[in-house]
Amino acid sequence: MAALLAGAAAIPLLATPAGAQQAAQPAADQQQTDPSQQPEKVKPAPAGTTLLDKILILSRTGETAIESLASASHVDEEQLERRMATTPNEMLFGVPGVAVQADARRVSSSINIRGLQDFGRVSVIVDGARQNFQRSDHGTQSTFYIDPELIKSVDVIRGPVANTYGSGAIGGVVFFDTKDAQDFLKPDETWAVSATGRYETNGKGWTTSATGAYRINENWDVLGNIVYRDYDDYKHGGGDTVAGTGFDVLSGLLKTTIRPSENSELKLGWIGSNDGWTETSGSAPVNDADLKANTFTARYNITDEDKSWLDLHINASYNKTKLDLTTLVAQNRFDPVTGLPVVLPAGSKSTFDIGTSGIDIWNTSRFETVGIAHELTYGGDWVGDDVETGGTAGGDSFYTPSGNRNVSGAYVQDKLTWDWLEVIAGLRYDSYKLDSDVGETSGDRLSPRITVGISPFETASLSGLQFYGTYAEGYRSPSL
């Protein structure tokens, strides 16, 4: 589907970043006695002046959310800590055009962007790893499992303009970036420990979290985190207990960052989750659910001295999610072969085992031609889903068939900047292949993008006002 997007972005970059950098100088630097080495004194900000918060990079070409000529949002670590989020829904609360669907047990989530949801329409990425777990049922079809205690920031890009981030995301992309050791270690510290405790009275339960960070040397640090949540059923506004809302979850994170040189960085990570809950129908328990999820990531970045021709990124990941269901009561179902009614006895099993492998490589080259600045980004990606489901005939796994899906793509995008004019032109090629016991199918497509932004004003009061319009297309392969 084609999506036509138009918007206006005000970019008030009127504060001087040098002032913030000077204000952050250590006290020792400000106490130098040699006048020749004494830094220039920072004048206090005039009355009424607003100091801007630190600007965080969002896009692959080094832009912030407000500079990206796209409908993008960023939720930083300070906002997450202030919200004390326990679910992805709370992490993304208030983000325009974004809704998170989760049931009462709160351990699984599905993201909706502008009405698009499920089957990969919204791509959820954690540290570069696609979250493609799928279970066809009465509820949401595509869910992911991540604990907010592990998350440093969340970025949202709406619509198919995010076609450099992989195939299928016609609704948009949501990135979860986990915490690093540097988020806990001050420049002169070797190690740090952090502990969090939380107790809730409605749905009595505890959250405990512990984090340890260690700097092996100036170019190598490690981080470990463990989170445990244990909650009982909570009561709704009428005072009655809501059956099936209790759960317990154990999550963990291991991450190391290695800097082989000044211009390169390697991040290796593992995220794990072990969840358990009871599914209900009405107020009666029907299934006992046990989920184990493990994500392994490797991300490498290398640049030349001034990030001109070389700004290369290589991401590789593997995500394994396994859900086991055990029926607690006899259930009326249909035989998958005959279509006749059958009774699924208590103790019946259903298994959903989905492994997702991925690799993503891109480079950005920056140069000028006849006074026009270029940011040329080009790359390719591949994602493979290996789905194995099974169990008792007539069980839930029948509606989520086994099979393999391979999706790949390549793209080129150029951002041209000249004085008051910015133009982004991109083209992406996608292909897919589905393979299962009942046959196979494949397809491919080209998807274009064009964005034009203008900054028509030169006066100081309006110099940050920018208007832009976008036309973009995206392509989603069918699910298994």
Buried (B, 14 or more C-beta within 10 A) or exposed (E): EEBEBEEEBEEEEEEEEEBBEBEEEEEEEEEEEEEEEEEEEBEEEEEEEEEEEEBEBBBBBEBBBBBBBBBBBBBBBEBBEEBEBBBBBBBBBEBEBBBBBBBBBBBBBBBBBBEBBBBBBBBBBBBBBBBBBBBBEEEBBBBBBBBBBBBBBBBBBBBBBBBBBBBBBBBBBBBBBBBBBEBBBEEEEEEBEEEEEEEBEEBEBEBBBBBBBBBEEEEBBBBBBBBBBBBBBBBEEEEEBBBBBBBBBBBBBBBBBBBEEEBEBBBBBBBBBBBBBBBBEEEEBBBBBEBBBBBBBBBBBBBEEEEEBBBBBBBBBBBBBBBBBBBBEEBEBBEBEEEEEBEBEEEBBBBBBBBBBBBBBBBBBBEEEEEEEBBBBBBBBBBBBBBBBBBBBBBBBBBBBBBBBBBBBBBBBBBBBEEEEBBBBBBBBBBBBBBBEEEEEEEEBEBBBEBBBBBEEEEEEEBBBBBBBBBBBBBBBEBB
